[in-house]
């Protein structure tokens, strides 16, 4: 959120009254997907991130897509880090 706020500006989503609750719900849901097979987990994670960006935070489409892409890239990097650690 800080990256998005820094580069795009606009209203600070972290000031919304439900921000912490909605962020925790989205992150908890994605954490539960960790027990699924990797292909299904990836699809469900993408859907959860998109739903969080679009409907939880009620962002306009351009910002929704940018936040979604940032979350996708960060999720992919974390998956690569986990797979790398498991190979050690």
C-alpha angles and dihedrals in degrees: 000000000000092000091049092047093048096050102034105029119196127121115344108248091199089070093063111111093234097043098107093045094048093045091050092049093051093046092046091050091050090048090055089054088063089085093060126090111278099253095048091042091055093051094046091047091052091050092049093049092049093048091049093050096044106034108019095047095029093221125170116258100261093051091041091057093046093050090045091052092048090051092047092052093047091048091050092049092050091049090052091049091051092048090048092051091049091053093057 
